[in-house]
Amino acid sequence: MKQKLSIVKIGGNLIEDVEGCKRVLDLFSKLDGNKILVHGGGKKATELANQLGVESKMVNGRRITNAEALEIALMVYGGLFSKKIVAKLQALGTDAIGMSGADADAIRAHKRPKKNVDFGFVGDVDLVNTYGIFKLLQAGFTPIFCALTHDGKGQMLNTNADTIAAELAIAMSEQFETTLYYCFEKKGVLQDIEDDNSVIHHINSKDYDELLAYGIIADGMLPKMHNCFYALRNQVGKVCIGNTEMLEANNTDYTTLTL
């Protein structure tokens, strides 16, 4: 029987909310078995970019990353947020280790080719070093991944944190029974964006197509949902979307996605 692995992705808004961050990390630290945390930080990166006079550009929920924006991402994701999270988890008794894709050659990517949009130094994942990550987990460490990968030739790349979480879940599913959690501010996917209690508790592929057609899933949720179903189609056992309380053992008020 495979060991269980929980992969939890949290957004930058949660990290910047002092109480929200404390709560999600407390619940994460209490999860049984092997676990990996993946974090974003785009909002803070945008704020810092504005302070430094660097223009931030987004297309379809994806960040365009020029050389200056990449340096900001390295500072915010790999420095500020990574070390804050690791320190807080150590205080909670979780032996966390901050990771980018370059550390232990964990996640290699290639620079996204120019097509209709030039995304700059944005990486699309090629390979996850499952053996290296497995060794860290077996040694008792909890990897904390930020939204950065590398190309194996010395170039760091900005990579969507939702995508990293999905790619990690897919790769590690060969060795573990994997559950992927996307934690954000809402209780789950909402039928009515204005009503926080209108959670759609279960979505399958057919439901997903209908929700897209009606525009219920739109904007920033589009890439998140794409990653969810991408993971499910590639052997990930279970994908969940909800707020911090989703990580509580007896909570059921969130969205579960299946094929």
C-alpha positions, 0 to 999 in steps of 0.5 A: 500500500502506498504512503499518503502524501498531501500537497497544499498550495496557498496563495500570497494573500493568505501569507500576508494575512497574519491570522490567516497565515497562522491558521493555515500553517497550523492546520498544515503542520497537523496533517498526518503523513507526508506533506508538501507546501507550495506557495505563491506571492504574486500580489506582494511581487506586484506591490514591490514592482510598483515601488521599484517602478517596474510595470507588472503585466498579466495576460489571462491570469498569467504574469509576464516576467521580464528580467527585472520582474524575475529578480523581484520574484526571486526576492519575494518568492524565494526569499521573503515568503519562503523564509517566513513560512519555514520559520513559522513551521519550525515553530510549529514543530514541522521540520520545513525546508525552503525549496525552489525548483533549482534546489536539489534539482527538484523541478526543471523547466524550459522558457515558454516559447513565444507564440501569441504572447511573449511571457518572458522568463516564465517556465513550463515544467519538464521534469520533477526530481521525484527521487530527490523529493522522496529522499527529503520526505523519507528523511523527515523534512517537509519541502516548502516550494515557491513559484520558481523553477530552473532550466538546468543551465543556470537560468531561473524561471517564474512558474505559476504556483498552481502549476507547480503544485499540480506537477508535483502531485502528478509526479509524486503519485507514482510513489504516493497516494496523493491528495492535492489541495488548493487553499484560497480565500473562498470556501470553494468554487461558488455558484454565485461569486457574491454569495460565499455560501454557494459552494459547489461541493462536487464538480466533474468534467461535464459540470466543469464544461457547463460552468465554463459555458455559463461563465461561472468559472472565469478570470483567475479561476480558469488557470486554477481549474485547468491545473486541477483537471490536468492533475486528475487526468494524470493519476492524482487521486483527489483534488480539493479547492477551498479555504483554510478550514478545508484542511480540518479533518472533519470539514466537508464544506469545500469543492472536490473535483473528480473526472 
